[in-house]
Amino acid sequence: MLTEPDFWWRPKRPAAWLLSPAALAYGAVARARLERSGARASLPVICIGNFITGGAGKTPVAMAVAELMKAQDMQPAFLTRGYGGRLHGPVLVKPGTHTTADVGDEPLLLANVAPTMVSANRPNGAKALADAELETDLIIMDDGFQNPSLHKDVSLVVVDAGRGVGNGWVFPAGPLRAPLRSQLSKADAIVLVGEGEAGAALVRTAARAGVPVIRADYQPVRKRGFKRKPYLAFAGIAAPQKFYDTLERAGANVELTMEFPDHHRFTDDDCEAVIKLADEKGLTPITTVKDQVRLIGRDGTAGYLYEHARLMQVIREGLDRRLVRR
C-alpha cells in the first residue's frame, strides 16, 4: 500500500521537482489513455471518480447517488473492481457469504444499498449486470474515472475540499492520476465535499474550464450520546482526519487516535493493541463502517462508527455484540 508523501500536499518542493521527469512521462501516458474510447454498456453508466490517488469519499457519494435514484423509482446497481479482494469477477456480491478477502471492503458496503457486481474487467462487469435478472435501470460505477475501457454517460468527480488536488502535479511528483486539465475535460461535474482553501482554488479552476461544482458536506445523524464517554478513534482509511473531525462535530470527545494504512486488514495483534491502549486510558474504541467490515469475525473491538452513506447524513453510532470487548 502506497503511503502518500508529505510533499504531495505542500507547495512544490525539491522532491517534486526531482520526480518531475517521471511525472511528465506518467502524465503523457495517462492523458493518452483518457482519450481512448470505451465500450458502451447496454445500461446508462454513472461514474463516481476522483482526480487523485487514494481516497476522496467516492463510495459514500456513490451510495448517496444510488439512494437518490431509488427515490425516483429507479433500480440502480453498482459496478466496482473490488480493490483488495481475491475475486476478479464478474461476481455478484453476497453480504454474509463474501468477505473482504473475497471482494474488498467497499463492495460489501455498496451491496447493502443496491446489487453490486465486482469485476476487474469493467465492460464484462457491466454486461453481467445487464444480463442478470435484477431489473437494473442504470449502473453506478465506483471509481474507474481514468479507466477508458467502459464508456461513461455521466462522470461525477469527488474532491475533498480540505485536500483539493495537493501540489497539482501528476504522480509520482504529486497525487494527480493524470494532468488536471485532461481530467477536467472528461468530468461532467465536481462534487466538492466540505470546506477549505484547497477546494476554493479548485472551484476557480473548474469555473474556468466550464465544469459545474456541486457542494456537499457530511453531517452527523446522531448528535446526542457521544459526550457520555471519551473515545479512542482508530481507522484504516485514506483520510482519517475527516473521520476524527466528523466525530468531534457530532459532540464526541476524541482523546486519542490510532491510524492504520488504507484498506488495512486487521490482525489479532492489531485488535489487541487497540483494546490494550483503550483499557490503559479508559477509552471506548470507535471506528468507521469501512473498517468495521474488515473487523467482522474478530473479537476485541468494543465499539464502531457506522458511516451512513448519505452526503448530508453520515454518522451514527452503533454497538455490535460480536465486537464487544472480551
C-alpha distance (Angstrom), angle and dihedral (degrees) to the residues before:
residue distance angle dihedral
M1 . . .
L2 3.80 . .
T3 3.80 115.3 .
E4 3.79 109.8 -146.6
P5 3.81 111.2 -119.9
D6 3.77 116.4 -126.8
F7 3.80 93.6 -123.6
W8 3.80 90.7 66.7
W9 3.79 89.0 73.3
R10 3.80 99.3 43.1
P11 3.80 133.4 71.1
K12 3.78 111.4 -74.4
R13 3.78 108.0 -59.0
P14 3.82 130.8 -169.7
A15 3.81 90.8 -96.9
A16 3.81 90.0 58.2
W17 3.79 91.8 49.6
L18 3.80 90.9 49.3
L19 3.81 89.9 52.9
S20 3.80 94.6 43.3
P21 3.86 95.3 100.0
A22 3.79 90.0 55.9
A23 3.82 89.7 44.6
L24 3.81 91.1 53.0
A25 3.79 91.4 52.0
Y26 3.80 93.2 45.2
G27 3.80 91.1 46.1
A28 3.80 92.8 51.3
V29 3.79 91.4 53.4
A30 3.82 92.0 44.9
R31 3.81 91.7 48.7
A32 3.79 92.4 51.8
R33 3.79 90.4 46.9
L34 3.80 91.6 53.8
E35 3.80 90.0 56.8
R36 3.79 94.2 57.1
S37 3.81 118.2 106.8
G38 3.78 118.1 -119.6
A39 3.78 133.7 -148.9
R40 3.79 115.2 -86.7
A41 3.77 117.4 -122.5
S42 3.78 121.6 -141.1
L43 3.83 87.8 -122.0
P44 3.83 128.0 57.3
V45 3.82 112.5 -94.2
I46 3.80 124.1 -146.0
C47 3.79 111.1 -169.6
I48 3.81 121.1 -154.8
G49 3.79 107.1 -162.8
N50 3.77 144.6 146.7
F51 3.78 138.0 -135.3
I52 3.78 97.8 -128.1
T53 3.78 140.4 54.7
G54 3.78 114.8 -98.2
G55 3.77 127.9 24.6
A56 3.77 130.2 -25.2
G57 3.82 100.7 160.2
K58 3.81 99.2 -84.9
T59 3.80 97.1 146.2
P60 3.84 96.8 55.3
V61 3.80 89.0 47.8
A62 3.81 91.5 49.3
M63 3.79 89.7 51.6
A64 3.80 91.6 47.2
V65 3.82 90.7 51.6
A66 3.79 89.6 50.6
E67 3.80 90.5 52.5
L68 3.80 89.8 50.2
M69 3.81 90.8 51.4
K70 3.80 91.5 48.5
A71 3.80 89.4 51.4
Q72 3.82 86.0 59.0
D73 3.83 90.6 54.6
M74 3.80 92.4 -104.3
Q75 3.79 126.1 135.2
P76 3.81 110.3 -133.2
A77 3.79 126.6 -173.8
F78 3.79 129.4 -165.4
L79 3.78 127.9 -124.6
T80 3.80 118.7 -164.2
R81 3.78 137.1 156.0
G82 3.82 92.3 -127.6
Y83 3.79 99.4 -123.8
G84 3.80 111.9 -144.2
G85 3.81 95.5 14.9
R86 3.80 126.9 116.4
L87 3.83 95.8 -137.1
H88 3.80 114.6 89.3
G89 3.80 94.2 -172.5
P90 2.86 152.4 145.7
V91 3.80 82.6 -135.0
L92 3.80 129.6 147.8
V93 3.79 108.7 -128.0
K94 3.79 116.1 -119.5
P95 3.83 113.1 -166.6
G96 3.79 109.4 -141.1
T97 3.79 90.7 28.5
H98 3.78 103.3 51.4
T99 3.78 120.8 55.4
T100 3.79 133.6 -158.9
A101 3.81 87.5 -97.3
D102 3.82 87.4 59.6
V103 3.79 102.5 43.3
G104 3.82 109.0 -0.3
D105 3.79 127.9 -108.7
E106 3.81 103.1 -77.0
P107 3.84 97.0 57.8
L108 3.81 90.1 55.8
L109 3.81 89.3 55.2
L110 3.80 92.8 45.9
A111 3.81 92.2 49.0
N112 3.81 89.4 62.7
V113 3.81 88.5 64.1
A114 3.82 104.6 36.0
P115 3.82 140.8 -14.9
T116 3.80 108.7 -63.7
M117 3.80 128.4 -155.6
V118 3.79 120.4 -162.2
S119 3.78 113.8 -155.0
A120 3.79 131.2 153.7
N121 3.81 86.0 -158.3
R122 3.78 103.5 60.6
P123 3.84 98.6 -163.7
N124 3.81 89.2 52.5
G125 3.81 89.5 48.3
A126 3.81 92.0 50.6
K127 3.79 90.8 50.1
A128 3.80 90.9 48.7
L129 3.80 90.2 53.3
A130 3.78 91.9 48.8
D131 3.81 91.2 48.6
A132 3.79 95.0 45.8
E133 3.79 117.6 95.8
L134 3.81 93.7 -113.8
E135 3.82 102.2 112.7
T136 3.80 87.9 -127.0
D137 3.81 116.8 -175.6
L138 3.80 99.2 -173.7
I139 3.79 142.8 -0.4
I140 3.80 123.3 -122.0
M141 3.78 108.7 -159.5
D142 3.80 114.8 -154.6
D143 3.82 105.1 -147.7
G144 3.81 124.3 -20.4
F145 3.81 97.8 111.4
Q146 3.81 90.8 135.9
N147 3.81 93.6 40.7
P148 3.82 108.7 98.1
S149 3.81 98.2 -167.1
L150 3.82 95.6 94.9
H151 3.80 125.4 43.8
K152 3.82 113.9 -121.4
D153 3.78 119.6 -146.6
V154 3.81 91.8 -166.8
S155 3.81 128.1 14.0
L156 3.80 120.2 -162.8
V157 3.80 114.3 -173.5
V158 3.80 117.4 -155.1
V159 3.80 118.7 -145.3
D160 3.78 128.2 -176.8
A161 3.81 103.3 -135.5
G162 3.78 91.3 -149.1
R163 3.80 93.0 57.9
G164 3.78 104.3 26.3
V165 3.79 111.8 174.9
G166 3.80 95.9 -39.3
N167 3.79 115.8 -134.1
G168 3.80 90.2 -10.1
W169 3.79 94.9 -116.6
V170 3.78 128.9 125.4
F171 3.80 122.4 -110.2
P172 3.02 128.9 -49.0
A173 3.81 92.5 22.8
G174 3.81 90.2 43.7
P175 3.81 142.0 -2.9
L176 3.82 99.8 -90.0
R177 3.80 116.3 117.0
A178 3.81 90.6 -152.3
P179 3.82 135.9 -5.0
L180 3.79 108.5 -58.4
R181 3.80 95.5 -128.0
S182 3.81 91.1 53.6
Q183 3.79 91.3 49.3
L184 3.80 93.4 46.9
S185 3.81 89.4 55.1
K186 3.82 89.0 60.8
A187 3.82 97.3 43.9
D188 3.80 121.2 97.0
A189 3.81 93.1 -168.2
I190 3.79 141.5 -12.1
V191 3.79 120.3 -126.9
L192 3.80 103.6 -150.3
V193 3.79 111.0 -162.4
G194 3.80 120.1 -159.9
E195 3.79 130.7 -16.6
G196 3.78 133.8 -66.3
E197 3.78 144.1 122.6
A198 3.80 90.5 -104.5
G199 3.80 88.6 59.0
A200 3.80 92.2 46.4
A201 3.80 90.2 54.3
L202 3.80 90.6 51.3
V203 3.82 91.1 50.4
R204 3.80 88.7 58.2
T205 3.81 91.0 48.8
A206 3.82 91.3 48.0
A207 3.80 91.5 49.0
R208 3.81 90.7 54.8
A209 3.81 88.7 50.4
G210 3.81 92.4 47.8
V211 3.81 94.3 -117.5
P212 3.83 114.8 142.7
V213 3.80 119.5 -128.7
I214 3.81 124.0 -141.0
R215 3.81 111.6 -159.8
A216 3.77 120.0 -146.0
D217 3.78 140.2 161.0
Y218 3.76 142.1 -170.7
Q219 3.78 118.1 -107.2
P220 3.79 124.5 -176.7
V221 3.78 116.5 -111.4
R222 3.78 92.4 -157.5
K223 3.79 114.8 49.1
R224 3.79 100.1 165.2
G225 3.78 133.0 64.8
F226 3.79 97.8 36.8
K227 3.79 94.7 97.6
R228 3.79 93.9 64.0
K229 3.79 93.7 81.3
P230 3.80 140.4 20.1
Y231 3.79 117.7 -113.7
L232 3.76 141.3 -141.4
A233 3.80 102.3 -149.7
F234 3.79 114.8 -157.6
A235 3.78 129.9 175.5
G236 3.79 144.1 167.5
I237 3.81 98.6 -156.1
A238 3.80 134.0 116.6
A239 3.81 97.2 -104.3
P240 3.83 108.7 23.8
Q241 3.80 92.9 168.2
K242 3.81 89.2 72.8
F243 3.80 88.4 57.6
Y244 3.81 92.2 49.9
D245 3.80 92.3 46.6
T246 3.81 92.9 50.6
L247 3.79 91.1 49.2
E248 3.78 91.0 53.3
R249 3.79 91.1 46.9
A250 3.79 87.2 55.2
G251 3.80 89.5 55.9
A252 3.80 99.1 -100.6
N253 3.78 120.0 148.8
V254 3.81 102.6 -132.0
E255 3.78 104.9 -169.8
L256 3.80 98.8 167.5
T257 3.79 137.6 15.8
M258 3.79 131.0 -156.5
E259 3.79 121.7 -167.1
F260 3.79 133.1 -158.2
P261 3.83 130.3 -178.3
D262 3.79 118.6 -79.7
H263 3.83 112.6 -81.4
H264 3.81 88.9 10.0
R265 3.80 115.9 -179.8
F266 3.77 104.0 -137.3
T267 3.79 118.4 -132.8
D268 3.79 128.7 -156.6
D269 3.80 87.6 -103.4
D270 3.80 90.3 54.6
C271 3.80 91.1 52.6
E272 3.79 91.6 46.9
A273 3.81 90.4 50.6
V274 3.81 91.7 51.9
I275 3.80 93.1 48.5
K276 3.80 93.7 43.8
L277 3.79 92.6 53.2
A278 3.81 91.6 44.1
D279 3.82 91.2 50.4
E280 3.78 92.7 48.3
K281 3.80 92.3 51.9
G282 3.81 98.3 35.2
L283 3.81 93.0 -117.3
T284 3.80 135.6 142.7
P285 3.82 114.6 -125.0
I286 3.79 114.6 -126.5
T287 3.81 130.2 176.8
T288 3.81 144.1 161.5
V289 3.78 128.4 -77.0
K290 3.81 89.3 -115.7
D291 3.79 88.7 58.9
Q292 3.78 91.2 41.3
V293 3.80 93.3 61.6
R294 3.80 87.7 55.6
L295 3.81 89.9 50.6
I296 3.80 96.5 53.2
G297 3.78 110.3 121.8
R298 3.80 93.7 26.8
D299 3.78 127.0 104.2
G300 3.73 124.2 -142.5
T301 3.78 110.3 62.2
A302 3.78 114.3 106.5
G303 3.77 100.8 -165.7
Y304 3.78 144.0 2.4
L305 3.75 140.7 -166.6
Y306 3.79 120.2 -119.8
E307 3.79 113.2 -148.1
H308 3.80 101.7 -150.4
A309 3.78 104.1 -145.9
R310 3.78 101.1 -120.5
L311 3.77 120.5 109.3
M312 3.79 91.9 -134.0
Q313 3.81 96.6 34.6
V314 3.75 111.8 45.4
I315 3.77 114.1 141.1
R316 3.74 134.3 57.9
E317 3.78 126.8 150.9
G318 3.80 123.8 -126.5
L319 3.81 139.9 170.3
D320 3.78 119.7 -144.1
R321 3.80 113.6 -160.5
R322 3.79 90.5 -144.5
L323 3.77 87.5 65.6
V324 3.80 99.6 43.3
R325 3.77 116.6 129.6
R326 3.79 115.5 -92.5
